[in-house]
Amino acid sequence: MTVSELGLLNILPILILVVWACVLLLLDVFVFPKREQVTPLLSAVGLVVALIYTIPQFGQPKEAFNGMLVIDGFAVFLNVLVLISGLVAVALSYDYLNRMGMARGEYYVMMLFSISGIMLMTSAADLIVVFLALELLSIPLYILAAFGRPKMESEEAGIKYFLLGAFAGGFVLYGIALVYGATGQTGLTGIVEAASGGLENPVFLLVGAALILVGLGFKVAAVPFHMWTPDVYEGAPTSVTAFMAVGAKVGGFAALLRVFMIAFPSISVDITPVLWGLTAATLIVGNVLAVAQRNIKRLLAYSSISHAGFILMAFVTYGDASVRPEATAAVLFYMVAFAITSFGSWAVVIALEHAEDRGLELEDYAGLGRKRPALALAMAIFMFSFTGVPPTMGFAGKLYIFRAVIQGEYYGLAVLGVIVSVISAYYYLRVVVVMYMREGDPETHSEGWLNLTTAVTAVGTVVLFIFSAPLFDWAAQAVLRMF
């Protein structure tokens, strides 16, 4: 088959990243003597080039590999988000790795491979591709989580993430096998056509979908598949945690949305109660356990779990065709709001972190409002955004999520969302109280790329709130291209 028949040009941004990562790996080993300075710059160049080729794809749906990959508005929206997230992650990593003595070129190569896996996940229209993308996304993250070696906590984080991730991947693979056994198809459109024509063993389809949900639930840190999150977030290098918090969620939710909304609408009556329970558990556990945390990385880990719950709130409505476009647009918008706020908050954490895990307790933030008022203001903005206080992106994101849930008539879930938002205000605002109302002399790092990232995300969290309607409209157009 020719290049045009395979549709390789349609997935050019993914190919650019994969090839560029391989080239960087060779250059890092054989060419660059000061690899810790050159490799991050070249990594950013690769991300920018991929982004330049990605943006024009919006509004021009295409396929590759006989429909196994679909490049539609949904995929392009998320690809733009993950490529920009990759640039932010590189900026956060540069100074941090040099300071911590972990600057090695393979770090950025692994990040590029993981980003290419996320992009593959957003376009996957076949369950086989979903599994391959999941592994391409995950394996580099396992390595990055242990990148702080010989630090024991980092090695422990890497092995925990690897073992539990492999276990979750087994669930996905077994689920795919059952779905294939029920329908004789692995393509998403083929599955829904086979299901609509009647199945000999419909229970296989249901169990297979449930197992896929378990595997992807692990990736997005939904309860009860969240056990790895606090330990891995705490043990991994903070720059890795920042990227993982956003990238893994984007990839996991991209697969959940596309697979369930295209392939499994016929079993939504059976799956929806399970999703309702998962969502409620994720919201409650994430927010309640965050209250007891004194370590900022563990607090943000449970915060990440709770935000997965808010995204799942809209996902619960996937069986209602009239609400589905609105709910999916709300999910896309919320992921943008979460990405900006999350990267900003992790940038502040990096600014206060020192060697040997110093600067990671809440008490270490005491006096920050007096010593570094700009940094404290940025952190306060991020905490308000996580809480859902206007005028921040977090408020707009929750507004769209709640609107979709109410349109789907899941009023109990909406009430639960309001209750846990009130609980979250306690631990988010506690950070603000410590910064401004406790005496202390925190040690902070003032580094160029770190300061720029903090400033841009803080301003973006507020300014993009003003333009939240156009951004939501773009998300809605992406959804319309999908259905």
N, C-alpha and C positions, 0 to 999 in steps of 0.2 A: 504494500500500500504506500501511496505517496504521502508527502508531508501534509498536503492540503486535504487529502482524504482522512488522515488521522486527526486533523484539526490542531496540529502542534502550534501553529501560529496563534490560535485562539487562547492557548494557555502560555503564551510567551512570557508574561511576568513570573510565573512559577518556574519556568525553565531558566530564566535569567538568574533567579536566586539560587537555584540548585547548581547550575554551572559555575556561577560566580563563587559560591561557597567552596566548591572543589578546587577552583583556581587559587583562591585565597589560602586554602590549606597547603597547597604546594609552595606557593610564594612565601608563606610564613616559615616554612621549614628550610627552604633552600636559598631564598633571595634576601629577605629583609633582616639586617643585623639588629635594628631597633623595632622589632615587630610590635611591641606593645604600643607604639605611637602610630605606626602606619596602618596596621590591620583594622583598627576601629574606623579610621577615615575611609578606607576602601570599602568596608562593610556598609557605611552610610551611603557611599556612592552607589553601591549595588541596590540598596533599598530605594534610593531616589530614582534610579533608572527604572526599576520595576514599577514604581508609583507612576512615573510618566507614561508608561505603557498601559497601566491599569485604568486610569481615569477616563480615557476616550472610549473604553469598552461599555460605559454606562449607556443604557438605552439601545444597545445592539446585541440582543441575546444570541449566543452562539453555542455550538456543541463541539465536543472532541471525543475521540475514541468511540464512535458510534453511539453517542448519547450517554456514555458512562460519566462524562463530565459536562456540566452545564454552566456556562458563563452568562448569568443573567444579572438583573439589577440587584438582586439579593446578594449574590456572590461579590459583585463589584463593590457594593457598599461596605461589606465586611472586609474585603481585601484592602480597600483604602484605609479603613480603621486599623487593621493589623500592621500594615506597612508604616503608617505614621507612628503606631505604638512601638514598632521596631526601632525607628529613629530616636524616639524618646528614650527607649531602653539603652541604646548605645551611648547616648549623651549621659545618662545616669551612671553607666558602668565605667566610663573612661577614668574619671578621677577616683572613683571608689576603689577600683581594682588596683590602681597604682598606689593608693594610700595603704591598702591592706596587704600589699605584696603578692597579689594574685594575678597580675597582668600577664596573661598568656594569650597568644593569638587564636588558639583553638576555641577560646570562649566565644568569640564573635562568629566563628564558623558554625559552631553548634547552634547559636541563636538564629542564624540564617536558615539552617536546615529545619529548625522548629517552625519558623515563620512560613517556610514553604509548605510544611505539613498542614499548618492552619489554613493556608490558602487553598490547598487541595481539598481540605475538609469542607470549606464553604461551597465548593463547586461539585462535590461528590453526588452523583445521581444514581449510584450503584452501591450496594452494600459491601461488595468486595473493595471498592475504592475507599469507602468509609473506613474500613478496617486498616487498609494500607496507610491512609492519611493519619489515622489515630496513632499508629506506630511511629510514623515519621515525625509527628508532633511530639510524641512522648519520650522516645529514646534520648534525643538530645537534652530534654529537660531532666531526665534521670542523671545524666552526666553533669549538667550544670548545677543541680542541687548538691552534688558532692564536690563541687569545684573548690571549696575551701580547704581541701585536704592539706596537711594532715590534721586539721582541726576535727576532733572526734564528733562534734555535733553535726558538722556538714556531711561527714561520711555516713553517719547514722541517718540523716535526712535522705541522702541519696539511696541508701539500701532500702529504707522504708518505702520511699516513693516507687522504686523499681519493683519490689515484691508485690505491693498492693496494686500497682499499675498493671503488672503482668497478669495478676489474678483477675482484675477487671476486664482486661483485654480478652481473657478466656471466656468471660460471660458474653461479650459482644460476638465473638467467633461462634460460640455454640448457639447463640440466638440467631445469627445469620443462617447457620445450618438448618435450624428448625423452620425458619421462614422459607428457605429454599425447598425444604421437604414438603411444606404445605402448599406452595404455589408453583414450584418449578422455575422460579424467577429470582434473580438478585437485583435487577434493575427496578427502580422505584415505581416507574409507570407500569412496568410489567406486573409488579406485585399487586397494585391497586386494580388492574384489569382482571387479574386472576381471581382476586377476592370478590369483585363485583359479579363474576360469572358463577360463583358458588364453589366451595371447597369440600373435599372429602373429609379432611381433618382440620377444621377451623381452629381447634384448640392448639394445634401446633403453631399457627400464626400468632395466636394470643400469647402463648408462652415465649415464643421467639421474640416478639416485640417487648415483652416484659424483661427478658434477659438483656436485650440491647439497651433498654432504659436503665438497667442496673449499671452496665458498663459505662455509659455516657454520664450517668449520675455521679459516678466516681470522678470523672474528669471535671465536672462543674462544681464539685464539692457539695452535693445535695445530701442531706441527712436521710438515711443512716450510713451513707457511703463517704462520710466526711472525715473519718478518723485520722487520716494522714495529714490533713491540712494544718493544724496548729504546729505539730512537730516539724513538718517539712518547711513551713514558712519561717519558723524560728531558727532552724539549723542551717538552712541554705544561705549563701551570701545574699545580702539584702537586695542587691541589684538584680539577682536572679529571681528573688521572691517578687519584686515589683513587676518583672516581665511575666512571670508565671501567673500572677493574680489576674492579669488581663488576658494574656494570650490563651491560656488553657480554657478560660471561660468562653472566649469568642469561638474557639474551635468546637468545644463541646456543645454549646447552644446552637451553633450553626448546623451541626449534624442532627441534633434533636429536632429543630424546627423543620428542616427539609425532609428528614426521614419520616417523621410522624405525620406531618401535614400532607405529604404527598402519598406515602405508601400505606399509612394505617388509619385513615379516617373512618373506615368501615368498622373498626373495633374501638372507636372512641368511647362508646357507652360503657365498655368494660374497663378501659384504661383510665378514664377520667377520675373515678373515685380513688384509684391508686395515686394518680398525680395530685389530687387534692390532699391526700394524706401526706405525701412526700413534701408538698409545699408547706403545709402547716407545721410539720416537724422541723423543716429547715428554718422557717421563720422563728419558731420558738427556741429551738436549741441554739441557733446562731446568736440570737440577741440575749438570751438569758445567761449563757455561759460567758459571753463577752463582758458582762458586768463584773465578774470575779477576777478579770485579768489585770495584772500589774505590769506585765511585759508588753511593750507597744507592738512588737511583731505578732505576738499571740492575740492581742486585742484586734489588730487589723485582720488576722486570719479568721477569727470568728465573725468579724464584720463582713469579710468576703463571703462567708457562708450565708449570712443573713441576706446579702444582696442577691445571691443566687436564688434565695427564696422569693424575693420580689420579682425576679425575672420569671420564675416558675409560675407565679400568680397569673401572669398573662398567658403562659403556655397551657394552663389548665383548660382554657377556652378553645383549644384547637379543634375540637369536634364540632363547633358551631360555625358553619360556613359564613354566616352573616357577620360574625365578630372576628373571624380569622384574620382578615387583612389589617384591621385596626390593632389587634393584639400583637401581630408580628411586627408592625411598625413601631409599636410601643416598646417591644423587646429590643429592636435595633437602636432606637433612640436611647433607651436606658443603658445599653452597653457603651454607647459613646460617652454618656454622662459619667458612668462608673469608671471608664478608662481614664478620662481626664482627671477626675478627683483622686483615683487610686494612685496614679503616677505622681501626682503632686504630693500626696501624703507620704508616700515612700521616699520622695526626694528630701522631705524634711527629716525623716528618720535617718537617712544616710548622712545628712548634715550633722546630726548629733552623735552618730555612732563612732566609736573608737575601737581600737584593737582589743581583743580578749572580751568582746561582748559588752564593753562599757558604753553607757549612754543609751541603753535600751529599756530602762525602767521608767515608769511614769514620773517618778520623783526627779529624774534627770532633766525633766522639762521645766522644773520650777525656776522662775525668774527669767524665762526666755523672752517674755513680753517686754522686760526692761532692757535686757542685754542685746537682743536681736529683734527689735519691734517688727521689722518687715517680715522676717521668717515666722514669727509668732502669728502675725496677721494672716499670712498665707495658710498656716496650719489651721487657724480658726475658720477660715473660709472653707477648707476641705472638710472639717468636722461638721460645719453647718450644712454643707452639701450632702454629706453622708446621711445626716439626720433628715434632710428634706425641708430645709428652711429657705424661703425666698430671700433675695433674688439669686438663686444658684441653680446650676444644671440638675442637681439632685432633686430639687423641688419639682422641676418640670418633668423629670423622668418618672417620679412617683405619681405625678398627676396623670400622665398618660397611661401608666400601668393601672391605676385605680379606675380610670374611665373605661378601659377595656374590660376589666373584671366586672364592673357594674353593668356594662352593656350585656355581658354574658350571664347576668343575674346570679352571680356567685357572691351574694351579699355577705354571707358568713365569712368568706375569705377576705373580703374588703374590710370588715370590722376587725378581723385578726390582724390585718396589715396595719391598721391605724394603731392598735394596741401595742404591737411590737415596735412601731416607730416611736411611740412615747417612751418605751423601755430603752430604745437605742439612744434617745436624747440624753439619758443619764450618763452612759459611758463615753459618748462623744463629747458632751459638754464638760465632763470631768477633765478631759485633756486641756480644754480652754481655761478652766478654773485653775488648774495646776500652773499653767504658763503665766497667767496674769495675777493670780492671788496668792501664790506661794513664794517665799523668799528662796533664792538660790543663785548659783553662779555657773550656769551650764557652759560646757566647752563645746564649741561649734566649729565646723569647717566652712571656710568661704572659698569655694572653687568655682571657676568660670562657668563650665557647662552645668554644674549642679545649680548654681544661682539662676542661670537662664531658664532651666527647666522648671524650677520652682515658680519663678515669676510668670512664665508663659502659661502654665497650668492654672495658677491662681487667677490671673486675669481672664483666661478662657472660661473658667468655671462660672464667672459672673457675667462676662460679656456675651457668651454664647447663650445664656439664659434669655437675653433680649432677642436673640435670633432663633429661639427654640422652635417657633412655628415653621419657618422655612426649612430647618433641619428635619423636623418631623415630616414635612411634606416630601422631602427627598426620600426619607425612609418609607413613606407610604407609596411613592412611585416605585421603589425597589420591590415592595411587596406585590404591587399590581403586575409587575413584570414576571413575578414568580408563579402566579396562578393562571 
